[in-house]
Amino acid sequence: MERFSFASEVAFVPHGDLLDGVTVAPLTAPMSEQSPFQAAIFRFAPGGRLARHSATALEIFAVLEGSGEVIGPDAVGEPISIGEAIFWSPGDEQEMHSATGMSVLIIQGERLDRFRRSTATP
Amino acid sequence: MERFSFASEVAFVPHGDLLDGVTVAPLTAPMSEQSPFQAAIFRFAPGGRLARHSATALEIFAVLEGSGEVIGPDAVGEPISIGEAIFWSPGDEQEMHSATGMSVLIIQGERLDRFRRSTATP
């Protein structure tokens, strides 16, 4: 049993220009250190955005708090809010922003699949 | 790009007597279907509890909302609240409850490690 924090105070602003107004608080060891998957909390301040890019891995994007807009491969903006998630495939173009702020859990992995009710519900 | 929900409305009450007043909304495919890891949102209603048992896998328990109490291997209760997490090893005895309600992300996996700032912070 080992306690740790993923609060706003320990989040950091990643290098690069993909993120603007977004901090990242990782929960797991990163895939860059041979982890087969990684999970982190992305906190979008009001006006925060993730610029358009292609997903590099299978990815689950799950909104934990607040709301925003997602623009996927078809370039059409769709609202997304708390309790809603998107499963992305590598190569999918993606872009997100939030006018009012949101917290998002992002999970990426080599053998990731989203939960599918038809096969796994008790 | 595939949308899905993990809202309260799609959460279920698992079989068994470990959980009382807690619903589960999985995000990923389960380890029982050969996934190398699994992640789910556990929502504790006020008074909800997870009875004492041994962790079966490496596990991250991260409080997303609200607060509660965790009782680990030393049998001493410790408060835990939003932004705080615990990394459990298989065999660790664990028990949680919340008087006022909390939402928790639980990630389990065979090769899971928590984020460690010393090795991975940019």
gemmi code that builds the backbone of each chain (N, CA, C; Angstrom):
import gemmi

chains = {
    "A": [
        ("MET", (0.850, -1.200, 0.000), (0.000, 0.000, 0.000), (0.880, 1.243, 0.000)),
        ("GLU", (0.796, 2.005, -1.063), (1.675, 3.150, -1.246), (0.818, 4.324, -1.717)),
        ("ARG", (0.792, 5.395, -0.946), (-0.053, 6.532, -1.321), (0.688, 7.459, -2.274)),
        ("PHE", (-0.073, 8.083, -3.197), (0.517, 9.129, -4.036), (-0.576, 10.097, -4.465)),
        ("SER", (-0.167, 11.170, -5.084), (-1.112, 12.224, -5.450), (-1.186, 12.405, -6.956)),
        ("PHE", (-2.386, 12.700, -7.444), (-2.535, 13.129, -8.835), (-3.323, 14.443, -8.867)),
        ("ALA", (-3.256, 15.180, -7.758), (-3.985, 16.449, -7.643), (-3.416, 17.496, -8.591)),
        ("SER", (-4.159, 18.573, -8.787), (-3.737, 19.666, -9.678), (-2.330, 20.141, -9.340)),
        ("GLU", (-2.002, 20.152, -8.054), (-0.713, 20.715, -7.604), (0.477, 19.919, -8.141)),
        ("VAL", (0.296, 18.643, -8.424), (1.425, 17.842, -8.913), (1.366, 17.639, -10.428)),
        ("ALA", (0.339, 18.195, -11.078), (0.238, 18.068, -12.533), (1.308, 18.940, -13.191)),
        ("PHE", (1.650, 18.586, -14.428), (2.641, 19.408, -15.134), (2.131, 19.780, -16.518)),
        ("VAL", (2.813, 20.746, -17.125), (2.496, 21.157, -18.490), (3.504, 20.473, -19.399)),
        ("PRO", (3.034, 19.558, -20.247), (3.976, 18.802, -21.077), (4.686, 19.693, -22.097)),
        ("HIS", (5.840, 19.252, -22.534), (6.543, 19.918, -23.630), (5.728, 19.769, -24.917)),
        ("GLY", (6.038, 20.581, -25.897), (5.375, 20.465, -27.197), (4.268, 21.484, -27.329)),
        ("ASP", (3.690, 21.571, -28.515), (2.677, 22.605, -28.732), (1.295, 22.019, -29.014)),
        ("LEU", (1.087, 20.734, -28.689), (-0.238, 20.144, -28.896), (-1.245, 20.654, -27.873)),
        ("LEU", (-0.786, 20.851, -26.644), (-1.693, 21.232, -25.567), (-1.567, 22.714, -25.229)),
        ("ASP", (-2.714, 23.349, -25.006), (-2.727, 24.752, -24.612), (-3.763, 24.897, -23.501)),
        ("GLY", (-3.328, 25.329, -22.329), (-4.266, 25.476, -21.210), (-4.689, 24.142, -20.637)),
        ("VAL", (-3.813, 23.166, -20.683), (-4.120, 21.821, -20.193), (-2.939, 21.324, -19.354)),
        ("THR", (-3.228, 20.784, -18.170), (-2.167, 20.165, -17.369), (-2.390, 18.654, -17.344)),
        ("VAL", (-1.317, 17.922, -17.076), (-1.363, 16.463, -17.095), (-0.874, 15.907, -15.756)),
        ("ALA", (-1.656, 15.020, -15.162), (-1.257, 14.329, -13.923), (-1.293, 12.828, -14.205)),
        ("PRO", (-0.133, 12.213, -14.445), (-0.105, 10.784, -14.760), (-0.454, 9.931, -13.535)),
        ("LEU", (-1.113, 8.826, -13.795), (-1.412, 7.854, -12.737), (-0.472, 6.661, -12.805)),
        ("THR", (-0.137, 6.256, -14.016), (0.684, 5.051, -14.203), (2.069, 5.415, -14.743)),
        ("ALA", (2.963, 4.443, -14.701), (4.238, 4.575, -15.412), (3.924, 4.758, -16.905)),
        ("PRO", (4.745, 5.520, -17.617), (4.463, 5.812, -19.034), (4.877, 4.684, -19.982)),
        ("MET", (4.246, 4.650, -21.164), (4.598, 3.664, -22.186), (6.043, 3.856, -22.645)),
        ("SER", (6.569, 5.069, -22.508), (7.973, 5.307, -22.886), (8.933, 4.547, -21.973)),
        ("GLU", (8.421, 4.055, -20.841), (9.247, 3.215, -19.952), (8.800, 1.754, -19.997)),
        ("GLN", (8.322, 1.327, -21.162), (7.962, -0.076, -21.416), (6.692, -0.536, -20.700)),
        ("SER", (5.922, 0.405, -20.174), (4.615, 0.012, -19.652), (3.728, -0.350, -20.842)),
        ("PRO", (2.904, -1.414, -20.748), (2.046, -1.792, -21.880), (0.847, -0.850, -22.049)),
        ("PHE", (0.673, 0.063, -21.112), (-0.435, 1.009, -21.194), (-0.102, 2.181, -20.288)),
        ("GLN", (-0.842, 3.283, -20.425), (-0.639, 4.421, -19.532), (-1.963, 5.134, -19.323)),
        ("ALA", (-2.111, 5.745, -18.146), (-3.328, 6.484, -17.812), (-2.934, 7.785, -17.139)),
        ("ALA", (-3.648, 8.858, -17.485), (-3.368, 10.167, -16.897), (-4.632, 11.006, -16.892)),
        ("ILE", (-4.682, 11.964, -15.966), (-5.784, 12.930, -15.914), (-5.337, 14.210, -16.623)),
        ("PHE", (-6.100, 14.611, -17.631), (-5.841, 15.868, -18.353), (-6.881, 16.884, -17.864)),
        ("ARG", (-6.396, 18.000, -17.329), (-7.314, 19.037, -16.834), (-7.286, 20.235, -17.788)),
        ("PHE", (-8.416, 20.453, -18.485), (-8.554, 21.577, -19.406), (-9.063, 22.782, -18.621)),
        ("ALA", (-8.292, 23.863, -18.566), (-8.807, 25.128, -18.027), (-9.839, 25.671, -19.019)),
        ("PRO", (-10.711, 26.597, -18.601), (-11.623, 27.211, -19.584), (-10.818, 27.743, -20.765)),
        ("GLY", (-11.209, 27.357, -21.968), (-10.472, 27.757, -23.165), (-9.337, 26.811, -23.541)),
        ("GLY", (-9.103, 25.781, -22.725), (-8.015, 24.836, -22.991), (-8.289, 23.999, -24.237)),
        ("ARG", (-7.203, 23.594, -24.914), (-7.402, 22.789, -26.125), (-6.247, 21.819, -26.385)),
        ("LEU", (-6.601, 20.758, -27.070), (-5.636, 19.792, -27.599), (-5.724, 19.939, -29.115)),
        ("ALA", (-4.637, 20.389, -29.733), (-4.642, 20.694, -31.170), (-4.798, 19.425, -32.014)),
        ("ARG", (-5.240, 19.590, -33.238), (-5.506, 18.465, -34.140), (-4.231, 17.659, -34.403)),
        ("HIS", (-4.368, 16.334, -34.247), (-3.236, 15.430, -34.462), (-3.826, 14.032, -34.656)),
        ("SER", (-2.988, 13.079, -35.010), (-3.460, 11.697, -35.154), (-3.171, 10.926, -33.881)),
        ("ALA", (-4.141, 10.146, -33.434), (-3.923, 9.287, -32.271), (-2.784, 8.329, -32.584)),
        ("THR", (-1.888, 8.144, -31.605), (-0.707, 7.309, -31.851), (-0.910, 5.877, -31.353)),
        ("ALA", (-1.939, 5.665, -30.548), (-2.197, 4.335, -29.982), (-3.702, 4.181, -29.817)),
        ("LEU", (-4.149, 2.969, -29.516), (-5.526, 2.787, -29.088), (-5.723, 3.656, -27.853)),
        ("GLU", (-6.838, 4.345, -27.766), (-7.006, 5.329, -26.696), (-8.452, 5.426, -26.238)),
        ("ILE", (-8.649, 5.505, -24.927), (-9.948, 5.840, -24.348), (-9.839, 7.235, -23.747)),
        ("PHE", (-10.779, 8.090, -24.130), (-10.856, 9.488, -23.689), (-12.175, 9.591, -22.936)),
        ("ALA", (-12.140, 9.739, -21.616), (-13.355, 9.674, -20.790), (-13.502, 10.956, -19.977)),
        ("VAL", (-14.606, 11.673, -20.171), (-14.809, 12.956, -19.484), (-15.319, 12.720, -18.060)),
        ("LEU", (-14.505, 13.150, -17.085), (-14.809, 12.925, -15.668), (-15.570, 14.090, -15.060)),
        ("GLU", (-15.394, 15.265, -15.656), (-15.950, 16.478, -15.060), (-16.037, 17.540, -16.146)),
        ("GLY", (-17.125, 18.314, -16.164), (-17.256, 19.408, -17.121), (-17.652, 18.927, -18.505)),
        ("SER", (-17.395, 19.758, -19.501), (-17.792, 19.432, -20.864), (-16.910, 20.169, -21.865)),
        ("GLY", (-17.011, 19.748, -23.122), (-16.219, 20.367, -24.173), (-16.708, 19.917, -25.528)),
        ("GLU", (-15.834, 20.039, -26.507), (-16.183, 19.620, -27.859), (-15.039, 18.802, -28.430)),
        ("VAL", (-15.414, 17.745, -29.162), (-14.438, 16.871, -29.798), (-14.632, 16.955, -31.302)),
        ("ILE", (-13.533, 17.032, -32.036), (-13.608, 17.030, -33.501), (-12.787, 15.838, -33.974)),
        ("GLY", (-13.465, 14.848, -34.537), (-12.825, 13.600, -34.924), (-12.432, 13.574, -36.389)),
        ("PRO", (-12.259, 12.358, -36.930), (-11.792, 12.198, -38.311), (-12.686, 12.881, -39.345)),
        ("ASP", (-13.994, 12.981, -39.057), (-14.904, 13.584, -40.044), (-14.922, 15.114, -39.960)),
        ("ALA", (-14.124, 15.682, -39.060), (-13.975, 17.139, -38.935), (-15.237, 17.852, -38.456)),
        ("VAL", (-16.190, 17.099, -37.919), (-17.421, 17.699, -37.396), (-17.337, 17.784, -35.875)),
        ("GLY", (-17.587, 18.951, -35.302), (-17.539, 19.126, -33.855), (-18.723, 18.463, -33.164)),
        ("GLU", (-18.441, 17.738, -32.082), (-19.507, 17.087, -31.314), (-19.326, 17.434, -29.849)),
        ("PRO", (-20.413, 17.816, -29.159), (-20.289, 18.087, -27.729), (-20.021, 16.797, -26.957)),
        ("ILE", (-19.262, 16.921, -25.878), (-19.012, 15.762, -25.024), (-19.012, 16.253, -23.586)),
        ("SER", (-19.571, 15.432, -22.681), (-19.604, 15.881, -21.286), (-19.460, 14.705, -20.338)),
        ("ILE", (-19.483, 14.998, -19.060), (-19.238, 14.033, -17.986), (-19.995, 12.714, -18.223)),
        ("GLY", (-19.290, 11.603, -18.077), (-19.894, 10.278, -18.252), (-19.821, 9.761, -19.675)),
        ("GLU", (-19.295, 10.571, -20.597), (-19.190, 10.152, -21.997), (-17.727, 9.893, -22.357)),
        ("ALA", (-17.521, 8.919, -23.219), (-16.161, 8.523, -23.582), (-16.064, 8.278, -25.079)),
        ("ILE", (-14.827, 8.316, -25.573), (-14.560, 7.995, -26.975), (-13.410, 6.994, -27.018)),
        ("PHE", (-13.581, 5.978, -27.867), (-12.524, 4.994, -28.116), (-11.915, 5.323, -29.468)),
        ("TRP", (-10.616, 5.625, -29.469), (-9.929, 6.052, -30.685), (-9.025, 4.938, -31.194)),
        ("SER", (-8.910, 4.842, -32.495), (-7.951, 3.928, -33.118), (-6.724, 4.720, -33.555)),
        ("PRO", (-5.564, 4.061, -33.609), (-4.361, 4.753, -34.067), (-4.615, 5.338, -35.461)),
        ("GLY", (-4.178, 6.576, -35.650), (-4.369, 7.227, -36.942), (-5.600, 8.111, -36.987)),
        ("ASP", (-6.565, 7.889, -36.088), (-7.746, 8.759, -36.038), (-7.300, 10.196, -35.760)),
        ("GLU", (-7.732, 11.124, -36.598), (-7.429, 12.531, -36.287), (-8.362, 12.985, -35.175)),
        ("GLN", (-7.811, 13.725, -34.214), (-8.595, 14.148, -33.063), (-8.193, 15.545, -32.603)),
        ("GLU", (-9.144, 16.218, -32.003), (-8.962, 17.599, -31.562), (-10.020, 17.829, -30.482)),
        ("MET", (-9.652, 18.454, -29.375), (-10.618, 18.707, -28.306), (-10.405, 20.102, -27.750)),
        ("HIS", (-11.503, 20.720, -27.314), (-11.365, 21.964, -26.573), (-12.549, 22.115, -25.632)),
        ("SER", (-12.359, 22.962, -24.632), (-13.425, 23.190, -23.662), (-13.524, 24.673, -23.350)),
        ("ALA", (-14.725, 25.242, -23.532), (-14.923, 26.667, -23.235), (-15.003, 26.893, -21.728)),
        ("THR", (-15.508, 25.891, -20.996), (-15.799, 26.102, -19.568), (-14.926, 25.248, -18.654)),
        ("GLY", (-14.061, 24.421, -19.248), (-13.178, 23.570, -18.452), (-13.695, 22.145, -18.359)),
        ("MET", (-12.781, 21.188, -18.353), (-13.169, 19.781, -18.151), (-11.958, 18.972, -17.684)),
        ("SER", (-12.255, 17.865, -16.992), (-11.218, 16.903, -16.606), (-11.479, 15.617, -17.369)),
        ("VAL", (-10.411, 15.067, -17.927), (-10.535, 13.902, -18.797), (-9.532, 12.841, -18.370)),
        ("LEU", (-9.975, 11.595, -18.331), (-9.064, 10.464, -18.147), (-8.686, 9.955, -19.534)),
        ("ILE", (-7.380, 9.879, -19.808), (-6.933, 9.293, -21.075), (-6.146, 8.020, -20.760)),
        ("ILE", (-6.582, 6.912, -21.349), (-5.898, 5.625, -21.214), (-5.425, 5.235, -22.606)),
        ("GLN", (-4.164, 4.874, -22.739), (-3.636, 4.419, -24.024), (-2.949, 3.086, -23.819)),
        ("GLY", (-2.977, 2.229, -24.836), (-2.334, 0.935, -24.680), (-2.259, 0.189, -25.988)),
        ("GLU", (-1.391, -0.809, -25.999), (-1.196, -1.608, -27.211), (-2.343, -2.596, -27.414)),
        ("ARG", (-2.876, -3.093, -26.310), (-3.946, -4.090, -26.408), (-5.185, -3.598, -25.677)),
        ("LEU", (-5.497, -2.331, -25.915), (-6.628, -1.698, -25.238), (-7.910, -1.963, -26.017)),
        ("ASP", (-8.994, -2.240, -25.327), (-10.313, -2.234, -25.954), (-11.268, -1.579, -24.978)),
        ("ARG", (-12.299, -0.942, -25.517), (-13.295, -0.356, -24.643), (-14.192, -1.456, -24.094)),
        ("PHE", (-14.859, -1.178, -22.996), (-15.832, -2.108, -22.441), (-16.993, -2.246, -23.422)),
        ("ARG", (-17.399, -3.481, -23.660), (-18.546, -3.747, -24.539), (-19.563, -4.559, -23.765)),
        ("ARG", (-20.708, -3.941, -23.552), (-21.735, -4.513, -22.695), (-22.181, -5.899, -23.137)),
        ("SER", (-22.234, -6.103, -24.441), (-22.797, -7.351, -24.957), (-21.989, -8.576, -24.535)),
        ("THR", (-20.680, -8.390, -24.336), (-19.871, -9.559, -24.022), (-19.581, -9.707, -22.538)),
        ("ALA", (-19.701, -8.637, -21.772), (-19.132, -8.709, -20.423), (-20.078, -8.334, -19.282)),
        ("THR", (-21.275, -7.917, -19.579), (-22.171, -7.555, -18.478), (-22.630, -8.807, -17.746)),
        ("PRO", (-22.629, -8.759, -16.443), (-23.088, -9.940, -15.697), (-24.595, -10.136, -15.858)),
    ],
    "B": [
        ("MET", (-13.070, 6.272, -34.304), (-13.720, 7.073, -33.256), (-15.065, 6.458, -32.934)),
        ("GLU", (-15.207, 5.982, -31.708), (-16.410, 5.243, -31.318), (-16.837, 5.777, -29.952)),
        ("ARG", (-18.033, 6.322, -29.871), (-18.481, 6.900, -28.595), (-19.119, 5.826, -27.726)),
        ("PHE", (-18.957, 5.973, -26.397), (-19.671, 5.104, -25.461), (-19.871, 5.830, -24.151)),
        ("SER", (-20.635, 5.238, -23.266), (-20.982, 5.891, -22.002), (-20.455, 5.104, -20.809)),
        ("PHE", (-20.022, 5.846, -19.786), (-19.724, 5.211, -18.498), (-20.490, 5.949, -17.393)),
        ("ALA", (-21.599, 6.591, -17.783), (-22.416, 7.361, -16.834), (-23.081, 6.429, -15.819)),
        ("SER", (-23.587, 7.016, -14.748), (-24.257, 6.258, -13.684), (-25.332, 5.333, -14.250)),
        ("GLU", (-26.017, 5.804, -15.303), (-27.153, 5.046, -15.842), (-26.731, 3.705, -16.439)),
        ("VAL", (-25.494, 3.589, -16.872), (-25.065, 2.326, -17.475), (-24.232, 1.488, -16.498)),
        ("ALA", (-24.001, 2.015, -15.294), (-23.234, 1.261, -14.301), (-24.075, 0.086, -13.808)),
        ("PHE", (-23.400, -0.946, -13.281), (-24.139, -2.080, -12.745), (-23.657, -2.416, -11.341)),
        ("VAL", (-24.440, -3.243, -10.669), (-24.075, -3.717, -9.339), (-23.499, -5.113, -9.512)),
        ("PRO", (-22.206, -5.291, -9.235), (-21.585, -6.601, -9.471), (-22.157, -7.677, -8.552)),
        ("HIS", (-22.064, -8.920, -8.995), (-22.399, -10.051, -8.140), (-21.417, -10.126, -6.978)),
        ("GLY", (-21.772, -10.891, -5.955), (-20.849, -11.096, -4.835), (-21.198, -10.178, -3.686)),
        ("ASP", (-20.545, -10.370, -2.559), (-20.902, -9.586, -1.380), (-19.772, -8.654, -0.935)),
        ("LEU", (-18.780, -8.418, -1.812), (-17.699, -7.489, -1.432), (-18.174, -6.040, -1.423)),
        ("LEU", (-19.049, -5.705, -2.369), (-19.483, -4.314, -2.519), (-20.885, -4.115, -1.966)),
        ("ASP", (-21.055, -2.986, -1.268), (-22.376, -2.632, -0.732), (-22.578, -1.140, -0.997)),
        ("GLY", (-23.604, -0.797, -1.755), (-23.842, 0.614, -2.059), (-22.831, 1.183, -3.034)),
        ("VAL", (-22.353, 0.354, -3.933), (-21.344, 0.782, -4.912), (-21.752, 0.254, -6.287)),
        ("THR", (-21.712, 1.123, -7.305), (-21.943, 0.655, -8.674), (-20.633, 0.727, -9.450)),
        ("VAL", (-20.574, -0.058, -10.516), (-19.345, -0.159, -11.317), (-19.655, 0.157, -12.783)),
        ("ALA", (-18.882, 1.063, -13.353), (-18.995, 1.378, -14.787), (-17.632, 1.124, -15.429)),
        ("PRO", (-17.468, -0.020, -16.099), (-16.164, -0.334, -16.706), (-15.870, 0.579, -17.900)),
        ("LEU", (-14.605, 0.878, -18.069), (-14.153, 1.644, -19.236), (-13.502, 0.739, -20.266)),
        ("THR", (-12.772, -0.262, -19.796), (-12.023, -1.142, -20.705), (-12.616, -2.548, -20.707)),
        ("ALA", (-12.183, -3.346, -21.668), (-12.470, -4.777, -21.646), (-11.857, -5.357, -20.367)),
        ("PRO", (-12.488, -6.376, -19.774), (-12.005, -6.919, -18.503), (-10.837, -7.896, -18.664)),
        ("MET", (-10.072, -8.056, -17.576), (-8.958, -9.002, -17.577), (-9.470, -10.437, -17.768)),
        ("SER", (-10.722, -10.691, -17.403), (-11.293, -12.027, -17.599), (-11.427, -12.361, -19.082)),
        ("GLU", (-11.313, -11.352, -19.935), (-11.321, -11.588, -21.390), (-9.937, -11.364, -21.991)),
        ("GLN", (-8.905, -11.666, -21.212), (-7.511, -11.628, -21.675), (-6.959, -10.228, -21.896)),
        ("SER", (-7.668, -9.215, -21.410), (-7.069, -7.882, -21.432), (-5.923, -7.857, -20.419)),
        ("PRO", (-4.782, -7.217, -20.746), (-3.659, -7.183, -19.798), (-3.899, -6.224, -18.627)),
        ("PHE", (-4.987, -5.471, -18.683), (-5.300, -4.531, -17.612), (-6.782, -4.186, -17.724)),
        ("GLN", (-7.332, -3.565, -16.696), (-8.721, -3.134, -16.757), (-8.889, -1.876, -15.927)),
        ("ALA", (-9.846, -1.034, -16.345), (-10.123, 0.210, -15.635), (-11.630, 0.385, -15.536)),
        ("ALA", (-12.091, 0.852, -14.373), (-13.522, 1.066, -14.159), (-13.723, 2.180, -13.145)),
        ("ILE", (-14.881, 2.824, -13.232), (-15.271, 3.835, -12.253), (-16.184, 3.175, -11.221)),
        ("PHE", (-15.803, 3.254, -9.952), (-16.612, 2.745, -8.845), (-17.255, 3.952, -8.162)),
        ("ARG", (-18.578, 3.952, -8.113), (-19.280, 5.072, -7.476), (-19.871, 4.608, -6.143)),
        ("PHE", (-19.330, 5.157, -5.041), (-19.801, 4.841, -3.697), (-20.935, 5.801, -3.340)),
        ("ALA", (-22.133, 5.290, -3.094), (-23.205, 6.110, -2.532), (-22.824, 6.448, -1.090)),
        ("PRO", (-23.444, 7.465, -0.478), (-23.171, 7.713, 0.945), (-23.402, 6.428, 1.744)),
        ("GLY", (-22.417, 6.026, 2.524), (-22.502, 4.782, 3.286), (-22.006, 3.560, 2.519)),
        ("GLY", (-21.607, 3.751, 1.267), (-21.134, 2.624, 0.454), (-19.803, 2.077, 0.960)),
        ("ARG", (-19.596, 0.770, 0.736), (-18.344, 0.166, 1.209), (-17.878, -1.000, 0.347)),
        ("LEU", (-16.581, -1.188, 0.377), (-15.930, -2.362, -0.221), (-15.368, -3.137, 0.963)),
        ("ALA", (-15.881, -4.334, 1.184), (-15.497, -5.125, 2.365), (-14.039, -5.580, 2.296)),
        ("ARG", (-13.485, -5.894, 3.440), (-12.077, -6.281, 3.542), (-11.786, -7.535, 2.714)),
        ("HIS", (-10.731, -7.475, 1.931), (-10.317, -8.597, 1.076), (-8.873, -8.336, 0.673)),
        ("SER", (-8.259, -9.291, 0.026), (-6.893, -9.107, -0.457), (-6.911, -8.685, -1.922)),
        ("ALA", (-6.105, -7.688, -2.248), (-5.979, -7.268, -3.648), (-5.492, -8.460, -4.463)),
        ("THR", (-6.106, -8.669, -5.635), (-5.762, -9.840, -6.446), (-4.736, -9.506, -7.516)),
        ("ALA", (-4.516, -8.213, -7.757), (-3.566, -7.799, -8.801), (-2.936, -6.487, -8.365)),
        ("LEU", (-1.894, -6.079, -9.064), (-1.415, -4.710, -8.880), (-2.578, -3.771, -9.174)),
        ("GLU", (-2.750, -2.750, -8.357), (-3.954, -1.922, -8.484), (-3.674, -0.469, -8.137)),
        ("ILE", (-4.226, 0.438, -8.922), (-4.257, 1.864, -8.572), (-5.701, 2.230, -8.246)),
        ("PHE", (-5.877, 2.852, -7.086), (-7.176, 3.286, -6.571), (-7.087, 4.803, -6.479)),
        ("ALA", (-7.795, 5.533, -7.330), (-7.632, 6.989, -7.424), (-8.977, 7.673, -7.198)),
        ("VAL", (-9.052, 8.537, -6.185), (-10.327, 9.191, -5.851), (-10.548, 10.396, -6.773)),
        ("LEU", (-11.636, 10.324, -7.568), (-11.943, 11.358, -8.554), (-12.865, 12.417, -7.995)),
        ("GLU", (-13.638, 12.052, -6.976), (-14.675, 12.944, -6.460), (-15.034, 12.476, -5.060)),
        ("GLY", (-15.250, 13.428, -4.143), (-15.687, 13.075, -2.801), (-14.545, 12.578, -1.933)),
        ("SER", (-14.905, 11.858, -0.875), (-13.895, 11.392, 0.081), (-14.409, 10.165, 0.813)),
        ("GLY", (-13.483, 9.486, 1.492), (-13.841, 8.291, 2.241), (-12.700, 7.892, 3.147)),
        ("GLU", (-12.712, 6.628, 3.532), (-11.658, 6.113, 4.400), (-11.171, 4.788, 3.833)),
        ("VAL", (-9.866, 4.585, 3.914), (-9.240, 3.355, 3.441), (-8.587, 2.675, 4.630)),
        ("ILE", (-8.747, 1.360, 4.719), (-8.093, 0.594, 5.777), (-7.225, -0.446, 5.078)),
        ("GLY", (-5.912, -0.287, 5.206), (-4.966, -1.137, 4.496), (-4.466, -2.292, 5.341)),
        ("PRO", (-3.306, -2.845, 4.971), (-2.762, -4.032, 5.644), (-2.531, -3.834, 7.140)),
        ("ASP", (-2.241, -2.593, 7.567), (-1.967, -2.358, 8.994), (-3.254, -2.168, 9.807)),
        ("ALA", (-4.409, -2.271, 9.155), (-5.715, -2.192, 9.816), (-6.022, -0.832, 10.435)),
        ("VAL", (-5.269, 0.197, 10.028), (-5.525, 1.553, 10.531), (-6.273, 2.350, 9.462)),
        ("GLY", (-7.383, 2.980, 9.850), (-8.150, 3.775, 8.897), (-7.453, 5.081, 8.554)),
        ("GLU", (-7.449, 5.415, 7.253), (-6.835, 6.670, 6.797), (-7.827, 7.380, 5.895)),
        ("PRO", (-8.026, 8.689, 6.104), (-8.905, 9.429, 5.193), (-8.271, 9.532, 3.805)),
        ("ILE", (-9.127, 9.541, 2.788), (-8.637, 9.726, 1.418), (-9.653, 10.586, 0.685)),
        ("SER", (-9.169, 11.481, -0.162), (-10.121, 12.342, -0.867), (-9.622, 12.659, -2.269)),
        ("ILE", (-10.392, 13.448, -2.979), (-10.153, 13.768, -4.384), (-8.687, 14.148, -4.653)),
        ("GLY", (-8.117, 13.559, -5.686), (-6.731, 13.845, -6.063), (-5.720, 12.930, -5.386)),
        ("GLU", (-6.196, 12.039, -4.493), (-5.286, 11.123, -3.795), (-5.479, 9.701, -4.332)),
        ("ALA", (-4.380, 8.956, -4.367), (-4.420, 7.608, -4.920), (-3.612, 6.656, -4.052)),
        ("ILE", (-3.897, 5.372, -4.220), (-3.132, 4.329, -3.532), (-2.726, 3.281, -4.558)),
        ("PHE", (-1.474, 2.856, -4.472), (-0.971, 1.772, -5.315), (-0.889, 0.524, -4.434)),
        ("TRP", (-1.630, -0.504, -4.805), (-1.716, -1.730, -4.011), (-0.942, -2.860, -4.677)),
        ("SER", (-0.348, -3.701, -3.863), (0.302, -4.913, -4.362), (-0.619, -6.102, -4.135)),
        ("PRO", (-0.490, -7.141, -4.973), (-1.323, -8.323, -4.778), (-1.113, -8.860, -3.360)),
        ("GLY", (-2.191, -9.217, -2.701), (-2.102, -9.749, -1.343), (-2.334, -8.694, -0.274)),
        ("ASP", (-2.189, -7.400, -0.631), (-2.477, -6.340, 0.349), (-3.939, -6.429, 0.775)),
        ("GLU", (-4.170, -6.480, 2.070), (-5.564, -6.426, 2.522), (-6.064, -4.999, 2.402)),
        ("GLN", (-7.295, -4.851, 1.904), (-7.834, -3.511, 1.678), (-9.334, -3.474, 1.971)),
        ("GLU", (-9.770, -2.294, 2.335), (-11.160, -2.082, 2.742), (-11.418, -0.581, 2.567)),
        ("MET", (-12.548, -0.200, 1.991), (-12.854, 1.226, 1.802), (-14.304, 1.486, 2.117)),
        ("HIS", (-14.569, 2.674, 2.627), (-15.961, 3.096, 2.759), (-16.038, 4.607, 2.687)),
        ("SER", (-17.233, 5.094, 2.400), (-17.432, 6.542, 2.308), (-18.740, 6.911, 2.977)),
        ("ALA", (-18.672, 7.835, 3.933), (-19.894, 8.288, 4.623), (-20.697, 9.223, 3.724)),
        ("THR", (-20.001, 9.976, 2.865), (-20.669, 11.038, 2.102), (-20.695, 10.778, 0.600)),
        ("GLY", (-20.106, 9.657, 0.181), (-20.081, 9.322, -1.248), (-18.764, 9.694, -1.898)),
        ("MET", (-18.324, 8.857, -2.851), (-17.109, 9.181, -3.618), (-17.113, 8.396, -4.926)),
        ("SER", (-16.381, 8.934, -5.912), (-16.155, 8.226, -7.171), (-14.677, 7.892, -7.255)),
        ("VAL", (-14.395, 6.661, -7.633), (-13.017, 6.173, -7.627), (-12.720, 5.495, -8.961)),
        ("LEU", (-11.550, 5.776, -9.510), (-11.059, 5.044, -10.673), (-10.179, 3.912, -10.162)),
        ("ILE", (-10.498, 2.676, -10.565), (-9.646, 1.544, -10.209), (-9.045, 0.974, -11.492)),
        ("ILE", (-7.702, 0.907, -11.509), (-6.973, 0.315, -12.633), (-6.228, -0.894, -12.088)),
        ("GLN", (-6.365, -2.033, -12.737), (-5.644, -3.238, -12.326), (-4.898, -3.795, -13.528)),
        ("GLY", (-3.751, -4.420, -13.281), (-3.005, -4.978, -14.403), (-1.870, -5.845, -13.941)),
        ("GLU", (-1.379, -6.635, -14.870), (-0.278, -7.550, -14.562), (1.054, -6.809, -14.486)),
        ("ARG", (1.190, -5.786, -15.317), (2.461, -5.046, -15.353), (2.208, -3.581, -15.055)),
        ("LEU", (1.403, -3.349, -14.026), (1.033, -1.986, -13.654), (2.067, -1.405, -12.700)),
        ("ASP", (2.409, -0.153, -12.892), (3.172, 0.573, -11.878), (2.581, 1.962, -11.779)),
        ("ARG", (2.689, 2.568, -10.593), (2.214, 3.931, -10.457), (3.230, 4.871, -11.079)),
        ("PHE", (2.775, 6.067, -11.391), (3.667, 7.098, -11.902), (4.648, 7.488, -10.795)),
        ("ARG", (5.920, 7.574, -11.146), (6.950, 7.985, -10.194), (7.680, 9.197, -10.757)),
        ("ARG", (7.519, 10.308, -10.043), (8.004, 11.595, -10.524), (9.507, 11.588, -10.803)),
        ("SER", (10.258, 10.885, -9.985), (11.715, 10.954, -10.102), (12.220, 10.425, -11.438)),
        ("THR", (11.493, 9.479, -12.022), (12.004, 8.880, -13.244), (11.376, 9.461, -14.503)),
        ("ALA", (10.205, 10.074, -14.374), (9.469, 10.353, -15.611), (9.026, 11.798, -15.787)),
        ("THR", (9.256, 12.660, -14.834), (8.812, 14.030, -15.023), (9.701, 14.746, -16.034)),
        ("PRO", (9.100, 15.488, -16.937), (9.914, 16.186, -17.936), (10.744, 17.309, -17.278)),
    ],
}
model = gemmi.Model(1)
for chain_id, residues in chains.items():
    chain = gemmi.Chain(chain_id)
    for i, (resn, *xyz) in enumerate(residues, 1):
        res = gemmi.Residue()
        res.name, res.seqid = resn, gemmi.SeqId(i, " ")
        for name, pos in zip(("N", "CA", "C"), xyz):
            atom = gemmi.Atom()
            atom.name, atom.element = name, gemmi.Element(name[0])
            atom.pos, atom.b_iso = gemmi.Position(*pos), 0.0
            res.add_atom(atom)
        chain.add_residue(res)
    model.add_chain(chain)
structure = gemmi.Structure()
structure.add_model(model)
structure.setup_entities()
